[in-house]
Every structure is written in C-alpha cells, then in structure tokens.
Amino acid sequence: MIKRRQEMRVEPRFEVKGGKGPYDTLHIWEKTEIDKINLCGVNTLPPGSSIGVHSHHEDGEIYLILQGRATVTEDGQDYILDAGDSEYCTGGHSHGIANDSDEPLAFLAIIMK
C-alpha cells in the first residue's frame, strides 16, 4: 500500500497526557487503515514541549528519535536519546518524552495493539 505525504493528516496537539506545550503529529497511517496499530506517526516537539508520563496496558509503544535530543522517562528513570536511538514501552510499563533542548525534536511513534 502506498500513501503520499499530501494524503497524511497533521494534527496539532497540546499538553497531551499532562505534558507541556504544543506539538504536531503527522499521521503516517491511521488506525482505520491498519488494524494492528493505534498510532503510526511522526511527532515534532518544539523546545520545552513534552508528552507526559503515561502507562501502557494492552498495547506497546515505540519511540524512534529522528531528529534532536529527547529526555525519555521510562518507569521513573530518565534517559537521554539522540537521533537513531529507540525506546519500547511494553504493556504494564510507563513512559513519557520531553524536548529539553534548544532544537526541535522529531520522533516516530508507533502504538501497537
């Protein structure tokens, strides 16, 4: 299946999961298009923005850092991830992500059922 960039929806988001500030999600694939995912998109967080710490129960989420530097909190522990680094939060665990740098942060997020 092919999907062109102009067919992808951009969703402005704000203070998700108790995080700070705005960011945009480019929805690469919608859950109505692929039934095994809840989200497949690129999130772009400006400096100072974050997605709050949240738990996954019946699903899991992958973060793949594409650009910039992220502070990822996983089960209460903070980690610095750079472009090319990845994090997987499986069911029963928690995570969040923040852009504490002066540059934009872009990362691929995939939530699998």
C-alpha positions in Angstrom: 0.0 0.0 0.0 1.4 3.4 -0.9 0.4 6.7 0.8 1.7 10.0 -0.4 2.7 12.8 2.1 -0.1 15.1 0.9 -2.6 12.3 2.0 -1.3 12.3 5.6 -3.2 14.2 8.2 -1.3 16.7 10.5 -2.9 17.0 14.0 -2.0 19.9 16.3 -1.9 18.7 19.9 -1.5 20.4 23.2 -0.5 19.2 26.7 -1.1 15.5 25.9 -1.0 13.1 28.9 -0.3 16.0 31.2 2.7 17.2 29.2 3.7 20.8 28.4 3.2 22.9 25.3 2.1 22.2 21.8 3.3 19.8 19.1 2.2 18.3 15.8 1.6 14.7 14.8 1.9 13.7 11.2 -0.3 10.6 11.0 1.5 8.3 8.5 -1.0 5.5 8.9 -4.4 5.8 10.6 -5.8 3.1 12.8 -8.7 2.9 10.3 -6.1 1.9 7.6 -4.1 -0.6 9.6 -6.0 -2.5 12.2 -2.9 -3.6 14.2 -1.9 -0.1 15.2 -3.4 2.7 17.3 -0.9 5.2 16.1 1.9 5.5 13.5 3.1 9.0 13.1 5.9 11.5 13.5 5.6 13.8 16.4 7.5 17.1 16.3 8.0 18.8 19.6 9.4 22.4 19.8 11.8 23.2 22.6 10.1 23.0 26.0 7.2 20.7 24.9 6.6 17.2 26.2 4.2 14.3 26.3 3.5 13.4 29.9 4.4 10.1 31.5 1.6 7.6 30.8 1.1 3.8 31.2 0.5 1.2 28.5 -1.6 -1.8 29.4 -3.0 -3.7 26.5 -0.6 -2.2 23.9 3.0 -1.1 23.5 4.7 2.0 22.0 7.9 2.5 20.2 9.7 5.9 20.1 12.4 6.2 17.4 14.3 9.5 17.6 14.6 11.0 14.1 16.0 14.5 14.9 17.2 16.3 18.0 17.7 15.1 21.6 15.0 13.7 23.8 14.6 13.1 27.5 12.7 9.9 27.8 11.3 8.8 31.2 10.7 5.1 31.4 9.4 3.6 34.6 10.5 6.7 36.5 14.1 6.7 35.1 15.3 9.5 32.8 17.4 8.7 29.7 18.8 11.0 27.0 18.2 9.7 23.5 19.7 11.1 20.3 18.8 10.6 16.6 18.8 6.9 15.8 18.1 5.8 19.4 14.8 4.0 20.2 12.7 3.1 23.3 9.9 0.5 23.6 7.3 0.7 26.3 5.5 -2.6 26.6 2.2 -3.3 28.4 2.4 -2.7 32.2 5.1 0.0 32.0 5.1 3.8 31.7 7.0 6.4 29.7 7.0 10.0 28.6 9.1 12.2 26.4 10.4 15.8 26.6 12.3 18.2 24.5 14.6 19.9 26.9 16.9 21.1 24.2 17.0 24.3 22.1 16.3 22.5 18.8 13.1 20.8 17.5 12.6 17.1 18.4 11.1 14.7 15.8 10.4 11.1 16.6 8.4 8.2 15.1 5.8 6.9 17.4 4.1 3.5 16.8 1.4 2.2 19.2 0.7 -1.4 18.5 -2.4 -3.3 19.6 
